[in-house]
Amino acid sequence: MKLAPLAVTAALLAGLAACSGGDDSAGTTAASAAASGGPDLPAMVDEIIVPRYQTFQTEAAQLETAIADLCAQPGAAPLDAARQQWAATREAWRQTVAFGVGPAMTLRTPSAVDFAASETKVQEILDGSEPLTAAAVADLGANARGLGAIEQLLYGEGSDPLTTPDGARRCGYAAETAVLVGQAADDVAAAWAEGAPDRTEFLADESMARDELYNQLIATLQSVADKRLKVAVGYDDVEPNPEAADTGAAQRGLDDMVAELDGALASYDAVLGADLEAASEDAARRTRGGLVDGRDILVALPRPLASAVETELPAAQEALVALQDSKRALATEVASLLGLTLTFSESDGDA
């Protein structure tokens, strides 16, 4: 990859100093791992995974309410409130991506919640006349519902009528889609709860469960670094293309990446951190350091992603290098040091 000189501006460095580099909620589990010689996965589920899905569940319920309020009383303020709640729900969801294993995979929650929406299909539905109940929207396909469709409905071209009664069909479509997101959030939160069959099955073989979390961590980094950030900053002879890496109407590509990296750091600390530190302090420093550095640089970049690439390209490239180095270490020396089984490959899709 042909990168510009790797340097972060003084302003960015000042911003990085204020960043924590992730969620401290992994600390208790990581400490118990150090004391016991290995991660306590049931405790990790209760301390790290369950709270994230519960937060997503809460935010999704509030999204239903915010859009219902907008539909009942259209206006600029209700639209702004619905957009803000959509952003909060999206952030809560993206913080679960590194834990998209076990019950989340059994329920196919990622497809139900945040599959890439088709702008063409969403518009065709808006132009139609068929009733848009929750059951009807559920039958439309993953690319016409979920948070991606709601993003297009709330932020995309043609969203201005949401401030008036003329936006009734558009708002109704968003409201029923939010109901489905809320149902998916309820289902996955329940499936991760103590005693739930899907959770019990996931934890039945803790070695396999740890491998799944490890591979999902790598998949998350692959999605952030190679499938989005790399495209945005350019590579080899390919020019930077932030628009291709941040296609949503809300232009929250950088915020999505940061949220996913927050979850990735929590997963690393709870599942791998203590054991890797015991096996090789140097490997632990480099692996976690790349995650922290990449995440913190992205936090400090201007929004949206296109502005970051235009004004702070060297810093964005530095974040990419840091995240790729961390992913490379995870896929090679960490697997060897901890006896983990790597099943994720570069050709696998987004988490």
N, C-alpha and C positions, 0 to 999 in steps of 0.2 A: 504494500500500500504506500503510495506516495503522499506523505503527509507534510504539511507546513511545519516549520520549527515548533517543537513542543514547548509552549510557554503559557503560563496562566497569568493574566494581568494582575496588578496589585489589588484591584478591586475584587477580583475573583478570589484571590488568596485571603483577603479579609473576610469574604463571605464563607469560605471553607472553614476558617477557624471557628466560626460560630456553629457549624454543623456537627451533630453528634455522630453521624455515620450510621444511623439505623435505630431500631427499636430496642430499648433497654429491657423489654419484657422477656427476652431470651436469657437474661442474666441468671435467674434462679435455676432454670433447668440446666444451663451450662455449668453452673457451680456444682449442682448435684451430680452431673456427669463426671466432673473432675474427681469428686469424692468417691464415686462408685466404680470408676474405671470404664464407664460407657454411658451413653445417653439413656435416660429413663423415658422411653417413648410414650407410655401412657400419661406421665406427668407432662411431657412436652405437648401432647395433644391438648390437655386441659389448660395449660398455661399459654400456649402460643397459637394453636390452630383454632380451637373452639372460640376464643374471644374475637378472632378476626372474622369468622363466619357470623358470629352474633352481631358484630358491628355492621357488617354488610346487611344482615337481616333488618336491623333497625333503620339503617339509611334507606333501604329499599321500601320499607313501609312508609317512611316519611316522603319518599318520592311519589308514591301512590297518592298520598294526601295532597301534596303540593300541586300535582297536575290536576287532580279532581277539583281543587280550589280554583285553579286557572280556568277550567272549563265552566265552572259554575259562575264565575265572575271575571270575564276576560278583561285584561288591562296590562299596562306596562309593568306595574309593580308585581302582580301575580306571575307574569311571565319571567321576570327577573328572579323571583323566588324559586320557580320551578327549575330554571336553569342552574341556579346555585345548588339546589338539592340534587339535580342530576350529576353535577360535578362531584359532590360529596359521595354519592352512591358509587360513581365510577371509581373514585379513589379507593373507597372501602373494598370494592370488588377486586381491583388490581392488586391490592395488598394480600389477597388470598392466592394469587397465581402460583407462587412458589409452593403452595400446599394443595395444588390441584391433583391430588392422588386419592386413592381409596374411595370413600363415598362420593367425592366430587366426580370421579371418573365413572363410577357405577351409575350415577344419576345423569351423566352427561351435562353437568351443570355449565361448563364453559359455553357449550353450544346454545343452551337455553338462555344464558345471560348476556353474552357479549360476542356473538359471532359477527363477523364483518357484514355490515348491511349493504344491500344493493340499492344505490340511489335510484336506479331505473325502476326497480320493482316497488320500492316505497312510493314513488311518484305514481305508478300505475294504479296502486291501491287507492291513493288519494283521489285520483281522477275517476275512480269507479263509483258505483252507487250501492254496492252490496253492504248490508249491515256489518258493523265492525264490533262484534262482541268479543269477549276474551277468547271464547271457544273458536270463533272464526279466525282471529288473529293467530291462535296457536296452530291452526292448519295452514298458515301461509308459508311456512318454512323459516329456517333459522335466519336467513338473510333478509327477512322482512319484519323482524321483531327484535327484542332484546334492547340493551342499552345503546347499541349502534343505531337502531331505527329511531329510538327516542331522541338521540342526538340530532339526527337529520331533521326530525319533526320540530324540535325546539329551536335549533340554531340555523338550519339550512335555508336555502333560497325558498322564498314563499312562506316563511314563518311569521312575517309581520302581521298577517290577519289574526294571529293568536291573541292579539290585544283587543280584538273586536268579535262580535258574534259571528262574523263571516268565517272565522277559523274553527267553527264547531266540529266539522268532520276531522280536521287535522288534530284537534285537541282530543277528540274522542278516540282516535287511533292511538295517540300517545298514552291516554289514560288506560285503555285496555291492555296495551303492551306493558305498562308499568305494573298492572295487576299480575301478569304472567311472570315478570321479573321478581315480584314479591313472593309469588308461590314458589319459584325456584329457590329463592333465598331461604324461605321457611323450610323447604325440603332438605336442603343441604345442611342447614344448621341442626335440624333434628337428627340427621344421619350421622353427624359427628358427636352427638351428645352421649354421655356415659350410658352404657348398656345397649345402645342402638346396634342392631345386627351388622350393619355395614362397617361401623367402627370396630366392632369386635372381630369381624373377619379380617380387616386390615391389620390389626395388631396381633392376630393369631401367630404369625411368624414375624417376630420383631426384626430379624436379620433382613428379611425380604422387604419389610416396611421401611427400614433404614435405607436400603438400596433404592427404593422407589423415591423417597424424599431426596436422596443424593442426585439421582438422575433428573428429577424435576427441577432441582436447583440449577443444574447445568442447562436444562432446556430453557429456563427463564432467562439466563444470561445469553443464550443463543438468540432468543427472541429479541431481547433488548439491544444487544450489541450488533449482531450480524444481520438481523432481519430489518432493523430500523435505523439505528444510529450509524451503522456503516454506510447505508444507502444515503443518509442525510449528509454526511460529511465528505463522501466521495472516496474512491479507492482505485488503485492501479491507474488506469487511464479513464476511469469513469468520473464525470464531474459530480460535485455535490448536488443532491436532489432532495432537499428537505420536504418538498411538497409530496413526494412519493412515500415518504416515511411518516407523514402526518396528514392523513387524508380526511380526518373527521372535520365536520363543520365547526366544532368548538375549538379546534386547534389546541388540543391538550396533549399532544404527543409527548412532550418532555415530562409533563406531570404524570402521565401513565408510566413512563420509564422509571421515574423516581419511586412511585408507589410500588412497582414490582421489585425494585432493588431493595426497598425497605423490607419487604417480605423475604427476599433472598437472604439478606443479612441476618434476619431473625432465624431463618432456617439453618444457615451456616453455623451460627453461634450455638444453637440448641442441639443440632444433630451431629456436627463434625468438630466444632471449635475446640473443646477440651481435649478430645482424643488426638487431634492433629497437633495441638500445642505440646502434648506429652511426647508425641512421636518425633516431631521436628519443629522447633521454634521458628526456624528460618522459613520453612514451608508455610507455617501458619501465618507468619508475618506477611509474606508476599501474597498469599491467597486472600486473606481478609483485607489486607491493605489495598489490593486492586479493587475490591468491591467498594470499600469505603471511599477511596479516591475518586473512582468513576461516579459513584452516586453523588458525592459532595460537589463535584464540578457541575454536574447536571442541575443540581439545586440552584447553584449560583448563576447559571446562564440566563440571559433575558428570554422572555416568552414573546411570541411562539417560537417553535423550532426554526422556522425560516429566519427570524431575526437573530437567533443564536448563531446560526451558520453564517449569516452575512456579517455579523459584527464581532464574533468570538470564535471563528473557525479553529484556530490552533488549540483553544481550550476544549472545544467539542471533540477534536481529534485526540487530544490527550485522554479524555474520558474514555473514548473507544479503546485506545491502547491499554489502559489500565484494566478495563473490564475483560478484554480479550486475554490479557495475561492471566487474570484470575481464573477465567474459564479454562484456559489451557492447563494451568496447574491442577485444577480440580479434576480434569479428565485424565491426567497422567500420574503425577507423583502422589497426589492425594489418594487416588484409588489404590495405588501400590502400597502406600504407607499404612492405610487403614483396612486393606483387604476388601474394598468395595467392588461391586460388580457394575461395570459401565454397560448400559444397554442403549443409551441415547446416542444417536448419530447425527451428523451435520445435515442429513437429508430429512430429519424429522420435522414436522410442522410446528407451528407456534403452540405454546402450552395452552 
